[in-house]
Every structure is written in C-alpha cells, then in structure tokens.
Amino acid sequence: MSSLESQLDTIIAEGSSAALAWKNVGSLEFDATTLSDDELYCMSFRLIVIHDLHKEFSITSNMWIKFITTIKDNMKANPYHNFQHIMDVTQTTNVILLDPLLSSKLDLLDKFIVLLSALLHDINHPGMNNAYQISANTELALLYNDISVLESMHACHASKLLLEDNGILQGVTLDTKKKIRKVMIELILGTDMVKHFAISGELSKFNGDKDRNTTLSVEDKTLILKSILHMADISNPAKSWNTSKLWSDRVAAEFFNQGDIERTESLPISPMCDRNATSQDESSLGFCDFIVAPYLYQTTVLAPTVLIPACKTLKENRDVWHNMLADRLKD
C-alpha cells in the first residue's frame, strides 16, 4: 500500500468531523498555496469525506488517487490557472456548501456534482484566455466556433475523465452519470466570465422570488450550483489580504505573459494584458468594485453565514487597492 493510499484510508477511518477539523479547511481563511501536492490530494479527499460522499458514491482511496493525480497531470504550470487554483476553488466551493441555509436545500448528489465541477473546471488550461484563442485563430477556437472556447474544452476533458472505464464514477448508475455530466457541463460553461452578468441577473430574479426559493426546480438547483461555483472562482478578492494579493500577482503575471506573446505575434493585446499600460492596483480595484462586490452581495442570499463576513474582507481589500492607487497617482 502506498503512503498516499494509507493517508486516504486514515481520512476515511477518522470520519467527517476529523476531515472538517483539518487545518481550518472549512473556512475562507484556508490558503491552498501553502500546501504540497500530496497535501492537496488529501485535502480534496477530505472535502468528499466531510459530506460522506465516498460512501454515497462508492469511492475508494485507489479510485480517488487515480482521479486526482490525473487532474494534476493535466494541469500546466501556469502562474494562475494551475493545480493550486483548482484546489483553491474546490475548497472555497465546499466552504460555501457548508453554509447551513444552502446545505439544507441541496442533496448529496448536488454537492458531489458541484465539487467535481470545481475540480475539473479549468482542466488542461493553456494559460492563454479566450480572447487570445479567438484572436489567434487557435485550433481550440476553431473547434468550438469562438464560443466559450476554454470552458468548452474543460467540459470536454472533464467528461472524458469522468466517464472512463474504472474511473471515479464506476460505482454510479448510468442515469446518475448522465445527470452528473449534464449539470457539470452547464456549471463549467458558467465559469466563462462573459456569462457573469447573465448569471448575476438570473440569481437576482431567483433571490427575489419566494416561491422559487421554497420549492426548488431542477433548473433552480442548477442555477444555485452554477452561482456558487462562479462565486468560488472569483472569490480571491474576498480572502485575507496576503492570500488575495498573492492570487492577484499570479493573475497579473499570467495576463502579462499573454500580452507579451500577443505583442510578439502582432495580435491585438487583450484587456489587462499589456504590462506597459495596465496597473495592477487599478485593475484589481475595478474587479472588486464592478465584478466581485455586486455578485458577492447576490450570493450572500444563498449562503449568508459564510459569505456575509466575506463582504467585510472584500471591502478591506478594495480599500487597500484604492489607497495603493491613490498613493501611486500622487507620485
């Protein structure tokens, strides 16, 4: 038995309470960037054990090791869209799932689908965004007709990985596999930032309809899952400053790398990717104020216990960015 398999078996034996108590993993204060790959493998399995999903869907230690290491092998060493990012998004998704109000509305299959979607939402990300793919007429852009290019690719890779023989879903019925894939595709496609305002609008309508909140349709559940995955994906500005700043630095590095390549290839330089014309403080402040804050306020209706405190953290961070911008403009 491998050391990793032994560790996962211990996690199973210790149970959900011990899994939740590990390293503050049930909190938005958790920092995935401080962990080794092996620790992240174990962390991901703890998220499954917290909800007893390994029992519900017949997942063994060996099955999880094969699944999670395959994901890692398919993640490139990008500054931002890397293995730590998907682990961070998955852990954040799970924290939101732990909110008592939200948890009461979702069943085990719902939770399983959104956690799998978080793990797979950026699989095989090339480190160059959709704007580049379309501008450069890459094979991916041509394959997916310039529509949610990367997200479509992620969903395709995710489906292949989930549906392979002897994979993570081998203990699941065919009907359940079909439902998992159908919802997962919609969730992953929902991480395309061009859909941000549409999702926010859908969520606003849902939050304002008491009848829909009382009796959830299949479509409403999918909206909820899509909304919390998207929230987790853009949640870094609402994390503690040191963690938030680190992720911002990584985003800037990845964007500037893309801008350098676009300049070399004589392509239009994508927004926020020109290192000679983009200021991290200004772009970060705008992201906080115009994207994250309004959306976070919408999602607090779904998960108030977890996300209302995050609003305070977001405000503190945007004030730091505001002060950094003000100080720079004085010089």
N, C-alpha and C positions, 0 to 999 in steps of 0.2 A: 504494500500500500504506500502510495506517495505521501509526502509530507502535506501537500495541499489537500489531498483527499481526506487525510486524517483530521486536518483542521476543520474541513466542512462537516465531517461526521460529528466532531465535537460540538459544532454550532447547532446541529440537529438535536443532539443529546441534551444540550443545555436549554433549548426551547426558546420561545418567542420573547419572553421577558428579558432573558440574558442578551439576546440579539439586539433588542431595543436599547439596552443599557450601555452597549459598547461605544466608547469614545464619543458620546454625545451625538450619535448618528441620527437620532430623531429630532434634531434641532437645525435651524438655519445657520447656527454658528459653526457647524461642521465644515471642515476645509479639506476637500478631496486632494488638493495639490500637495499635501504633506505626506501622502501615503505611497508606499511602493506598489508595484503592480500586484504582487501576491496579496497585499493587504486590501487592495481594491477588489480583487477576485472574491476574497472572503466577505468584504463589505457588501458586495452585490448579492451574495447568497443570504446574508443576514436580512436584507430587505425582503427576500422571499419568505424566510422563516418567520419574520415578525408577524406576517399575516397567515402563517401555516399554509402557504400556497404550495409548498413542496409536498404536503400531504394531499391536498385537494387535486393536484395535477400530476401526482406520481413522479416527482422529480428526485432523482438520486444524486449523490455527490459526483459520481462519474459523469452523469449527464450534464450537470452544471459546469463542471470543469471543461468539458469539450466545448460547450456552448460559449462560455465567457472567454476562453482563450482564443477561440475562433474569431470572436468580435475583436479582441485585442490585436490579433494578427492582421485584421482587415482595417485597422486604423493607422493612418500615416502620422509621421512625426511633425505635424503642423504646429505652429505656435499656439493656436487656439483650438481649432477643431481636431482634437486628439482624444486619446483614450481617457485622460483625466476629465475632459469636458463632458463626455457622455456619462461618466461615473458621477460627476457633479450634478448633472441634470437629473439623473435617475434618483440620486439621494434626495434632491430637492423635491422631486415629484412625490417621493414617499413621505416626506415631511408634510406636504400638503394633504396627502391621503390620510394622515393620522389625525387631521382636524376632526373633532367629534361630530360636528354637523355634517360635513361632507362624507365622512366614513359611514354614517347611518344611512346614506342614500345609495351607496354602492355595494354591490355584492363582490364575492371573491373573484369572479371572472372579470368584472370591470377593473379591479385592482391589478390583476395579472396582466390584462391587455395593456394598460397604460404604463406599467413598469417595463414590460417587454418593448413597447414602443419607444420609451425613453432610452433604453439600452441600445436600440437599433436606429434611432432617428437620424444619426449622422454617419452611419457605417460607410467606410471607404471614401470619406470626404477628401477631395483633392487639395483643399486649401485655397481654392480659387472659386469665387462665388458665381451665382447665376449670371450676373452682369457680364463677367468675363467670358463664361461659357458661350453666351449668346453673341457677344461682340466678336469673339474669335472663331465662331462657327465650329466649335469643337464637335467631336463625334457624339458626345452626350447631348449637346444642344440639338443636333440634327436628329438624333434618335427620339428625343422627347418633344420635338417641334417647338423648342424655346419656351415650353410651359412647365414651370416648377421643375426645372431641369435636374438639379441635385436631389431635391426631395423625391422625385420620381425614381431616380437611381437608387437612393437609400431604400425606398419602399420595395423595389425590385430585389435588391440584395437581401433585405430583411426577410422577404417571403421565401426566397430560396433557402436561406439558413434555417428558418423555422420549419419548413416542410420537408427537409431532407430526411431520408430514412435513418432510423436510430437517433433522431435529433431530440430536441428539448420537448417536443410535443408528442412523442411516441406513445405516451400513456393517455392521450386525449382522443375523444371520439372524432370522427370525420366531420360531423356537423359543428362541433365546437371549434375545430381547426378552421373551418370556413368562416365562422363568426369572428374568431381572433384575427384572421388575416384581413377580413373586410374592414373591421374597425381600425386595426393597426394602420392600414394604408391611409385611411382618412386622417388619422392622428398625425402621421408623419408628413403628409402633404400639408397639413395645417401649420407646420413649423416654417413654411415659406413666409418670409417677412412681408411679401406683397399681400398676404391674406390677413395681416394683422388687424387692420381697421374693420374688415368684414367680420372677423371673429369677435372683435370687441362690440360691434353693433348687434350681432346675434346674441351675445351674452347679456347685453344691456336689456334687450327685449325679454329674454328669459327671466332675468332678475326682477323685472317689473310685473311679471305675470304670476300671481299667487297660485292659480290653478295648475300651471305647468310645474311649479315648484313642489306641489303636493303630490301629484301623480306623474311620475316621470315616464315619458315615452322612450322608445329605443333611440329615437333621434335626439331627444333631450339629454340622455345619458352620454351619447357620443359627443354632443356639444360640450358637456361638462368635462369629459376626459380630454378632449381636444384643447379646451381652455386651460386646464391645469398643466398640461404638458407644455403648451406655449408659454405659460407663465414661468414654469421652471426653466425653460430655455433662455428667457431674457431676464432672469432673476438676479444676475450678478450685481447690478447696482443697488440691490436691496440687501446685500450681505455686509458683514462687518468691513470697515474701510480697507484694512490690509488685504483681505481676500478680494474685495471688489476691485481695488486698484491693480492687483496682480492680473486679474482677468482682463481688465481694460488695457493693460500694457500688452497682453497677448493678442487681443483683438487688433490693436494698433499695428503691432508687428506683422500680423498676417495680412492686414489690409495694405500696408506699405509695401510688403513683398509683392503683392499682386500689382500695385501701381507701378512698381519698378519694371515688372515683366510687361505690363501693358505699354509702358513708355518704350521699352526695347523693341516690342513688336509693332510699334506705330499704331496702337489701338487707342481709342478714347480712354482716358483714365477714369475709372469708376469713382462714384462719390465716396469721399472719405479715404480714398486710397492714394492720394497724391501727397507724399511726405513733404513736398515743398509748399503746399497750400492748405494743409489740414492741421488744425491744432487739436490735440487730444483733449484738452480741458473744455474747449468749446463744443466739440462733437459729443463728448461724454455728458455735458450739461444738457444739450439738446435731447439726447437719448433719454436721459432721466425725465425731463420735463414733458416731452411731447409723445413719448412712446411708453415708457415703463410706468410712470406715475398714473396716468389715466386708466391704464389696463389693470394695474395692481389694485386700484380702488374698486374696479368692477369685480375682480376675483375675490376680494375680501368678503363679498356677499356669500360666496360658496364656502369659504374656509376662514371665518373671522378669527378664530382663536389663534391660528398660525400666522395669518397674513396681516392682520391689523398692526401687530408690533413691527412687521417689516416695513410698513409705511413710514414709521418714525426713523428707521435706519436709512431708508431711501432719502428722506428729507435731509438728514445729517450729511449723507454723502454728496447730494447735489449742492449743498451749501459749501462743502469743501471745494468741489469743482468750480462753483461760482467765485469763490474767493481766489482760487488759483488763476482763473481767467481775469479777474479784476486786477490782481497784482501784476500779471503779465502785461496787461494793457497800459498800466501806469509807466512801465519802463520805456 
